[in-house]
Structure formats: C-alpha cells, structure tokens
Amino acid sequence: MSSAPKSYIPGTQPALPLASRLASNLGRVPLFFFFTGVFGCMSLAASCLEKDGRWQHNIARRWARLSLRIAGAPVTVIGLDNLVPVAVYTSNHTSFMDTPLVFSSLPFQFRILAKQSLWKWPFIGWHLQRSGQIPVDEESGGGSIAGLNRAIRVLKSGMPLFIFPEGGRTQDGQVQPFMRGPAYISIRARAPLVPIALIGTYELLPIHTHHFRPGPVKLVIGKPIDPSGYTIRQADELTAKLRGEILKLYQDHFEPGDLSPRLAVPQVAELLENRSKVAREDP
C-alpha cells in the first residue's frame, strides 16, 4: 500500500518520468506557447478598439484559464469574501504560472506593477504595454519611484493593483525578502494591502525547468491589512506584517505533496535588504 506524498524541500523533487517529460515537451509546452501567441494577438487587436483595457483583461483571463488547463493544474480559490473593491493585492512569487493563476482567479480588472524587463518579451510584453500595466525600473532609483507614484495614481482612480513584493520568482521555492514598494503605495494611497498565498505553482513549473509537472494549484486570499496606522517611516513594519500574513496563509493551507513553507519570522537583516529604492519621507 503506497504512502501519502510527503512535503518536500527545494531541490528534492523526484525526476520526472520519461513519459511525463515527453507529454510536456511535445504536447503541453507547444500548446502553451501557441495559445499565448494567439491570445497575445487578440489582445493587441482589442487594444485598437478600446481604451479602458476591459476586453484585454477578459482575453488575459481566458488565456490564463486555458494555460492552467493545458498545464494540468486544477484550481482552488479560497477567501473570496476577503476581496475589497480597491486595494493593493500581493502574493508570493514562485513560478511563471503564478500570473495565470492570479488572472484566472481574481474576478475583476486590475493593473500589475512589474519589472520593466518583462515589457521586452514578445506577446506578453505587448499585452502589458497596450493594456496599461505599470513598469518599474528596479535598476534606476528615479525610475522606480516614478513607477510607484504612477501606481498610486492608478490606485486612487479606483483601479486595484497586483504586485509580487519579492520582485521576481524565487530561485529555490523559498519566500524571499519583500520590497517596500507595496507598503509605500498602500500607505500613500490609504488603500488596504491584501495578502495572497499561491500554493502549488512552484511544483507545477519551477524556475529552473521547462517541464510542466501537472498537479493542483491553490490561491488563498487573506484578510485586508489596514495601513491607516502607518507612516512612510514605518513601511518596513508594514512590509514585515504583510510577509508574515502570506507565510501564515501558506502554512495554514498547504497539503502533503506541496513545497514545505518557510515559517521563520522575518529577520531585521532581511527587512533592510530593500531592493525598492523609495524615499523615506512622510506623505
């Protein structure tokens, strides 16, 4: 009698069987890229006919849902009652498949704050540009602040934001130090931070592989965090709270076979490792 799958740590995944690799390389991956191109072209066409991005967002949602089906990843969403109309939504970032999971699960239009290098990708970059997403130049202090201020204006106009606070995909599956950007935006715009845990996407497509490993994925939405008691000088404290809430959501909802969560309390040294160069001044 086989035993239940155990949670594992990064680097200990079993080798993918030959049949599964062939199914991924000859079936799932080509289909994924084909439909990414098809929906990317549809998004470009829609951008010529509208200005608010609604059609493009609906196209992105359809692409996301189909991508997850192609990858063999059934989706579970928990905590929809924690959604609020205007907020800064944030999550851990472990895989390229995080983006399809987010687009397929959140039932409203939003804007993404992402690193500027993504705008250079064919189809995906074109969609980001034409649909009004917000680039942040992490290598330029002035460019980073300009991107954050643009995000604040978008948020104040009534459009929700989505941000990966780690700034990029984790190399090993562990939750990395968070940037201060989401906390800065939340405090300046007086909009709540909503923590989200993405579970199963690292197992589905880790950063160092091109093979899909079919399996369930989960998006868990936590309770909004009110920034009204924080000033810009307390952005690190709010960042630590946000990171802790996301880790707790992961801990509470991961199952055998999922990546073992990192449960350590953030250290002061991690909080000082801020890759987002934000001016430390009160609003």
C-alpha positions in Angstrom: 0.0 0.0 0.0 1.5 3.3 -1.1 2.0 6.1 1.5 0.7 9.6 1.1 3.1 12.0 -0.6 5.3 14.0 1.8 6.0 17.7 1.7 9.5 18.3 0.3 12.1 21.0 0.4 13.6 22.7 -2.7 16.0 20.5 -4.7 14.5 17.2 -3.6 11.8 16.8 -6.3 11.8 13.3 -7.9 12.9 13.1 -11.5 10.0 13.5 -14.0 9.3 10.2 -15.7 10.2 9.9 -19.4 6.5 9.7 -20.4 5.6 12.8 -18.5 8.6 14.7 -20.0 7.5 13.7 -23.5 3.9 14.7 -22.8 5.2 18.1 -21.5 7.7 18.8 -24.3 5.7 17.5 -27.2 2.2 18.5 -26.0 1.7 20.8 -23.1 4.6 23.3 -23.8 3.9 23.7 -27.5 0.2 24.2 -26.9 1.0 26.8 -24.1 3.2 28.9 -26.4 0.8 28.6 -29.3 -2.1 29.9 -27.4 0.0 32.5 -25.7 0.7 33.9 -29.2 -2.9 33.6 -30.2 -4.3 35.4 -27.2 -1.5 37.9 -27.4 -2.6 38.8 -30.9 -6.2 39.0 -29.8 -5.2 41.4 -27.0 -3.3 43.6 -29.4 -6.3 43.8 -31.7 -8.6 44.6 -28.8 -6.3 47.4 -27.7 -7.0 49.2 -31.0 -10.8 49.2 -30.2 -10.9 50.2 -26.6 -9.2 52.5 -24.1 -10.1 51.1 -20.7 -8.5 47.6 -21.1 -11.6 45.7 -20.2 -11.6 43.5 -23.3 -7.9 42.9 -23.0 -8.3 41.8 -19.4 -11.0 39.4 -20.3 -8.8 38.0 -23.0 -6.0 37.6 -20.4 -8.3 35.7 -18.1 -9.3 33.3 -20.9 -5.6 32.8 -21.7 -4.9 32.2 -18.0 -7.6 29.6 -17.6 -6.7 27.8 -20.7 -3.0 27.8 -19.8 -3.7 26.2 -16.5 -5.8 23.5 -18.2 -3.1 22.8 -20.6 -0.6 22.5 -17.8 -2.9 20.0 -16.0 -3.5 22.2 -13.0 -7.0 22.3 -11.4 -7.5 25.5 -9.4 -8.9 26.1 -6.0 -9.7 29.6 -4.7 -10.2 30.3 -1.0 -11.2 33.5 0.7 -13.1 35.4 -2.0 -15.1 37.1 0.8 -11.9 39.0 1.7 -11.8 40.8 -1.6 -12.3 44.6 -1.5 -13.0 46.9 -4.4 -9.8 49.0 -4.3 -6.7 47.5 -2.8 -3.1 46.5 -3.3 -3.1 42.8 -3.8 0.1 41.0 -3.2 1.4 37.4 -3.2 4.5 35.2 -3.0 6.1 34.5 -6.4 7.5 31.0 -7.2 6.7 30.3 -10.8 5.9 31.7 -14.2 2.5 30.1 -13.7 1.7 32.5 -10.8 0.5 35.0 -13.3 -2.1 32.7 -15.0 -3.3 31.6 -11.6 -3.8 35.2 -10.5 -5.6 36.3 -13.7 -7.8 33.3 -13.7 -8.8 33.7 -10.0 -9.4 37.4 -9.3 -12.9 38.3 -10.6 -12.2 41.9 -11.5 -10.0 44.1 -13.7 -6.7 45.2 -12.1 -3.3 46.6 -13.1 0.0 44.8 -12.5 3.2 46.5 -11.2 6.1 44.6 -12.6 9.7 44.9 -13.5 10.4 46.7 -16.8 12.3 43.9 -18.4 9.0 41.9 -18.9 8.0 44.6 -21.4 10.7 43.2 -23.8 9.0 39.8 -24.1 7.1 39.1 -27.4 3.3 39.0 -27.0 3.4 39.2 -23.2 5.3 42.5 -23.3 3.0 43.8 -26.0 -0.1 43.0 -23.8 1.5 44.6 -20.8 2.2 47.8 -22.7 -1.1 48.1 -24.5 -3.3 47.1 -21.5 -2.0 49.8 -19.2 0.2 47.7 -16.8 2.8 49.6 -14.8 6.6 49.0 -15.4 9.1 49.7 -12.6 12.8 50.1 -13.5 14.5 48.4 -10.5 17.9 49.4 -11.7 17.1 53.1 -11.5 16.2 54.9 -8.3 14.3 57.6 -10.1 12.6 55.2 -12.4 11.5 53.0 -9.5 9.9 56.0 -7.7 8.2 57.2 -10.8 6.7 53.8 -11.3 5.4 53.7 -7.7 3.9 57.1 -8.0 2.2 56.2 -11.2 0.8 53.1 -9.4 -0.5 55.4 -6.6 -2.4 57.5 -9.2 -3.9 54.4 -10.8 -5.0 53.1 -7.4 -6.6 56.5 -6.4 -8.5 56.4 -9.7 -10.3 53.3 -8.4 -8.3 50.6 -10.2 -6.9 47.7 -7.9 -3.2 46.8 -8.2 -1.4 43.5 -8.1 2.2 43.2 -7.0 4.7 40.5 -6.3 6.6 42.0 -3.4 9.7 39.7 -3.9 10.3 41.5 -7.2 10.8 38.2 -9.1 10.5 34.5 -9.0 12.2 32.7 -6.1 15.2 30.6 -7.2 14.6 27.8 -4.7 11.0 27.9 -3.8 11.6 29.8 -0.5 9.9 33.1 0.2 12.4 35.9 -0.3 12.7 39.3 1.4 9.9 41.7 0.4 10.5 45.1 -1.2 8.9 48.2 0.4 7.0 49.2 -2.7 3.6 47.7 -1.9 3.7 49.1 1.6 4.8 52.5 0.3 1.9 52.5 -2.2 -0.6 51.3 0.4 0.4 54.0 2.9 0.5 56.8 0.4 -2.8 55.9 -1.2 -4.5 54.9 2.1 -5.6 51.6 0.4 -5.6 48.2 2.2 -3.0 45.6 1.5 -4.5 42.2 0.7 -2.2 39.2 1.3 -2.5 36.2 -1.1 -0.7 32.8 -0.9 -0.1 30.9 -4.1 0.4 27.2 -3.5 1.4 24.5 -5.9 2.8 26.7 -8.7 6.4 26.0 -7.8 5.7 22.3 -8.1 3.9 22.9 -11.4 6.7 24.8 -13.1 9.9 25.7 -11.1 12.1 28.5 -12.4 14.9 26.1 -13.5 12.8 23.8 -15.7 10.7 23.9 -18.8 8.7 20.8 -17.9 5.2 21.0 -16.6 4.5 18.8 -13.6 0.7 18.5 -13.6 -0.9 19.0 -10.2 -3.4 21.1 -8.3 -2.8 24.8 -7.5 -4.4 27.0 -4.9 -4.9 30.7 -4.4 -5.7 31.7 -0.8 -6.9 35.3 -0.1 -6.2 36.7 3.4 -7.9 39.5 5.3 -7.1 43.1 4.2 -4.4 44.9 6.2 -5.4 48.5 7.1 -2.4 50.9 6.5 -4.0 53.8 8.3 -1.9 53.4 11.4 1.4 53.5 9.5 3.6 56.3 8.1 6.1 56.1 5.3 8.8 55.7 8.0 7.0 52.6 9.2 6.9 50.9 5.7 9.3 48.2 6.9 7.0 47.3 9.7 4.0 47.1 7.3 6.2 45.0 4.9 7.0 42.6 7.7 3.4 42.2 8.6 2.4 41.6 5.0 5.1 38.9 4.6 4.1 37.2 7.8 0.5 37.1 6.8 1.4 35.5 3.4 3.6 32.9 5.2 0.8 32.1 7.6 -1.7 31.6 4.8 0.7 29.2 3.1 1.2 27.4 6.4 -2.5 27.0 7.0 -3.4 25.7 3.6 -0.5 23.7 2.2 -1.1 20.0 1.9 1.1 16.8 1.7 3.0 17.0 -1.6 3.3 20.8 -1.6 6.5 22.6 -1.1 7.3 22.9 2.7 6.7 26.6 3.6 9.3 28.7 5.2 7.9 29.6 8.5 10.7 31.6 10.0 9.9 35.1 11.3 11.5 37.7 9.1 14.8 38.9 10.4 15.8 42.6 10.7 18.6 42.0 8.2 16.0 40.8 5.7 13.9 43.9 6.2 16.9 46.1 5.5 17.5 44.3 2.2 15.2 46.6 0.3 15.5 46.3 -3.4 13.0 49.1 -4.0 14.7 52.5 -3.6 11.8 54.5 -2.1 12.3 57.9 -0.5 11.9 57.7 3.3 9.7 60.7 4.0 6.3 61.2 5.5 3.4 61.9 3.0 
